Amino acid sequence: MARLATVGADGRPHLVPVCFVLLGDVVYHAVDQKPKRHRRLRRLENIRATGSACLLVDEYHEDWSRLWWVRLEGHGWLVEDRAEEATARAALADKYPQYVQRSPVGPVVGMRVTRWSAWSAADAAEQ
């Protein structure tokens, strides 16, 4: 599971689950066809306003010795270059078979990763 955090011009954080793909040092996600309350999505407004973004990917298990997370922080933007957008959409479809059947039609968001951090219970147990 991954969650994208953004910050608005007013300083308020916003968190939303996303399907993502990592290409080099850029994370991409696309706004998919799942029902939304409205078309002005806060994550997109926040990216336009501040560009601040953070992606948290984690794995939960009842066996806590198998827990882990990775946090990627960086600068986000709405992808406007058609070639970059096509590459991101193709990579998302390769990773998520559901996107082959129902391709995301909304904007593609990119985030250049500037900082990585991670933790795993397995690594913590070895110390």
C-alpha positions in Angstrom: 0.0 0.0 0.0 1.2 3.5 -0.8 0.0 6.8 0.5 0.8 10.2 -1.1 1.1 13.2 1.2 1.0 16.7 -0.1 0.9 20.1 1.6 -1.3 23.0 0.5 -0.5 26.7 0.3 -2.3 27.0 3.7 0.1 24.5 5.2 -2.6 21.8 5.7 -1.4 18.3 4.9 -3.5 15.9 2.7 -3.0 12.2 2.4 -4.4 9.8 -0.2 -3.7 6.2 -1.2 -2.2 5.8 -4.7 -1.0 3.2 -7.1 2.5 4.2 -8.2 5.5 3.2 -10.2 9.2 4.2 -9.7 11.2 5.0 -12.8 14.8 6.0 -11.8 14.4 8.7 -9.2 10.9 9.7 -10.2 7.7 8.3 -8.8 4.6 8.5 -11.0 0.9 8.0 -10.2 -2.2 8.8 -12.3 -5.6 9.8 -11.2 -7.7 6.8 -12.0 -11.4 6.2 -12.7 -12.5 5.3 -9.1 -15.4 7.7 -8.1 -14.3 11.0 -6.7 -16.4 13.6 -4.9 -15.4 16.3 -7.4 -12.9 17.1 -10.1 -10.8 19.6 -8.2 -8.7 17.1 -6.3 -6.8 18.5 -3.4 -3.6 16.5 -4.2 -3.4 18.2 -7.6 -4.1 21.7 -6.1 -1.5 21.1 -3.5 1.1 20.0 -6.0 0.4 23.1 -8.1 0.7 25.3 -5.0 3.7 24.0 -3.2 5.2 21.0 -5.1 5.9 19.3 -1.7 5.2 15.6 -1.8 6.0 12.5 0.2 5.2 8.9 -0.6 5.0 6.2 2.1 5.0 2.6 1.1 4.6 0.0 3.8 3.8 -3.6 4.5 1.7 -4.7 7.5 1.7 -8.3 8.9 0.2 -9.8 12.0 3.7 -11.1 12.5 5.4 -7.8 13.5 8.8 -9.1 12.7 7.8 -8.7 9.0 6.9 -5.0 9.1 8.7 -2.5 6.9 8.3 0.9 5.4 10.0 3.2 2.8 9.4 7.0 2.7 10.3 9.0 -0.5 10.3 12.7 -0.2 10.6 15.1 -3.1 9.2 17.7 -5.5 6.0 16.9 -7.4 4.5 18.3 -10.6 1.7 17.6 -13.1 3.3 15.9 -16.1 2.6 17.8 -19.2 5.2 16.3 -21.6 3.3 13.7 -23.7 6.2 11.3 -24.1 6.9 11.3 -20.3 3.2 10.9 -19.7 3.0 7.9 -22.1 6.0 6.3 -20.5 4.5 6.7 -17.0 1.1 5.3 -18.1 2.8 2.3 -19.8 4.8 1.6 -16.7 1.7 1.8 -14.4 -0.1 -0.6 -16.7 2.9 -3.0 -16.6 2.8 -3.0 -12.8 -1.0 -3.0 -12.3 -3.0 -5.3 -14.6 -6.2 -3.5 -13.6 -4.9 -0.5 -15.5 -4.8 -2.5 -18.7 -8.6 -3.0 -18.4 -9.4 0.4 -17.1 -6.6 2.9 -18.0 -6.4 5.9 -15.7 -7.8 8.9 -17.6 -6.8 11.6 -15.1 -3.6 13.6 -14.9 -0.3 12.0 -14.3 1.7 13.3 -11.3 5.5 13.0 -11.1 7.6 13.4 -8.0 11.4 13.6 -8.2 12.8 11.9 -5.1 15.3 14.0 -3.2 15.3 12.0 0.1 14.8 8.3 0.9 14.4 6.7 4.4 13.4 3.2 5.4 12.9 0.9 8.3 12.3 -2.8 8.6 11.6 -5.0 11.7 14.0 -7.6 10.3 16.9 -5.1 10.2 16.0 -3.7 13.6 16.1 -7.3 15.1 19.6 -7.8 13.7 21.0 -4.8 15.6 
